[in-house]
Structures are given as C-alpha cells and as structure tokens.
Amino acid sequence: MTALDWDIARDNTYAAAANAALYPLHCKISEADGTTLAAPLTALTPMPPFTTSSVDGYAVRGSGPWTLSGRVLAGEIAPSIADGCAVEVATGAMVPAELDNIIRTENATIEGDKVHGQTRTKKEWREVGEEFASGDLLVSQGVPITPAVIGVAAACGYDTIEVRPKPRAAVLVFGDELASSGVPENGQIRDSLGPLLPSLLRGVGATIAPGFSPRGPIEDTLEAHVSGLRAALDDADIVCTTGGTMHGPVDYLHEALKELGAEYVVNTVTVRPAFPMLLASLPGGRFVVGLPGNPQSAVVAVMTLVLPLLAGLSGRALGTMPRVRLAADIPGRGSDTHLALVSVDVDGNAHPVSHVGSSMLRGLAASDGFAVIEANTDGSAGDMVRYLPLPVPGGAG
C-alpha cells in the first residue's frame, strides 16, 4: 500500500469508521456525558410551558394602589386576579392570565393590604414557548453530549436519550526492551507510552476497555502478538499498539494482522514525525491502530488516525481545524506534512518549542498542540496555518 497524504489518510480513516459507526442505545441523561447524540433532540414541551415570572414581585391588574389578594410560588397554579388587585409572585412561578404588569419586590411598598409601586415598561415575565415550542429541534444528531445538552434534555422532559457510546479502546505495548517501572537498567528503556496513551485516548473521546490500560510489554514473538490482539479485540472497538510498525527482525505486527484477517485502511502516512503508522480493519467493525514506538511519533499518530476514527465511530462530523498565526519560522519537511509542536498565547500566536525529536516528550509537555505545515512548504512568521490542539485535562478532544 502506498504511503498516503496526511489529509487523505484522515479522510479515509473517517470514512471507514463512519461505515462501522457504533450501534445507538438509549441512555439515562445523567449517564450520557461524553457520548454522541444518535437522534435529533426535539422539544417534548414548550419552554417555558406556561407564562412565568422573571422576577420576585407583584402581578397587578388595573390602576394602583392594588389590593393584595393572593400569592403564588413556583410549582403552584396561579390564581385569577381581579381589576385593582395584586398577587405576589416568585421567580419562575406561573403568573395570573389577567395581569397587566409585574412590580419588582425592590420597587414595591406594602401598606396594610395595599401594594404601591412603579411598574416598568419592560415585560417582567416569559411567555409560553419563548425559548422553544413543542417539537422544535433543540440539538442536531451527531453533536457531542455536554452538560448543556443534558440540561436542555432534562428541562423539556427527557429521562433517556438515544446516543452512540464512547468507543472502547485498548492499549497493547510491544517490546521486550521496555521496563514498566523504576529507572531502566541493563539496556532497557522505560515505557512512557503505556502510562501516556490511556490518558490521551480518554482526552480525545474514548473509554478504556477494562484490563487494557495498558497491557504489556508484549513479548517479541508472533504468537504473543496474535494472542494479545485477539484478547484486546474481544473487549475493544479500537486497539492501539506501540512499536512494531516497520518490518524489522522482531516487528511482528504486520504478520499478526495478516493472521487475524485484517485489511489495511492506512499503511504509512506522509507526515513527520510519526513514520510509520497504520490502521487496519477487522470483521465486526473493529480496528487496530499501529502507533510508532517513539513517544512523540505515537502521539502524532493518535492525533492523525485515532481522532478521525473516534469521530466516525461516534457519528460525529470530522470538523474543520482552527487556525493560528505562526510567531516564528517553522521549516517544512519536504514532501511530508510537518506537525510541529507549538505553544499558543492568548492572542492566538503559535510559538515553536524546543526538544521536539520523535523520541522526546519534553517539548510535548510544553506544548498546546501542533501547527500543520503543509507538504512542500515552509512556515513563515505571520502565516495563518491549521492547528491541531492537544486534548485538555478532562476534555474529549
């Protein structure tokens, strides 16, 4: 398979995932945060469902002073109001149908059973359906479910909503040379991707399959690779592996995928850093993302392939990347797209950082995201370029 242009690789990944989108299910609204709306959310009732007071005060009819004839609190049925009378109302309470105006509490004076005060020209109540009418489209299908979406669903009467769940991800760390704890010795290398990837995957919208956060290091044998992949694919929609994407003497990923009957969607991408990466599909709408073993390259591969994969499986649009202004020159990488680590200031200026080798994490830790320097170009200070932000803590990409 020919190495794909970065944008084409993202588009192909999204298309393959969209064809395998996760099956919708009904979910309690209290448990829907971070999932994706699988059907349009329409209003079950107008909002407000009755004419309601915007303030604490007195609903009045006719000319004042007004005789205080009752009170209505939120959750109660408003009484009728006669000419020359007032009814005390609470914020959010139903107002009498016959009212002419509402006097705010702070603008009213009570003398015995008489209410004195100055009305305002501004209407101090909300009409039925002022926010939305019954049947109105509130939120479109494919929108990520945020606290605000949950709130509007609850406000108009939903107990459950139809969603596509977060895709389940597993992490398999390949490599006999890796140490899982402590300071590495005797030629070993401390595994940094095992601890890093579950957090990154949660940040971009996945949930981690139980028991796979991560699993490894997996032995450098074909049997161990096939066994590890089979176990992970039983529990996950996406399996991210680290290392083994080339064809070296102990790189068994390609052979393992062949044994499992996988088909390549992407096999290498013209992007730097992050060579080589791959995406393979398996029966049942499951996917394996082969990440390079170098840490920064692996993160670039997640941002390149896993982001569109999650969007497609969740039924979300891939979306358009924002743009930032380069604060300094950033060289291109010839015919490859260059994803350059940058920090972004409050004015939207992207500053290149140091320590950005494919095996390094120091620059990544100081960055907000990647400036996209297009193939066969160099980035010059002042250029507006596409920007791929890293997920923020607690976010979903």
Disulfide bonds with the S-S distance in Angstrom:
none
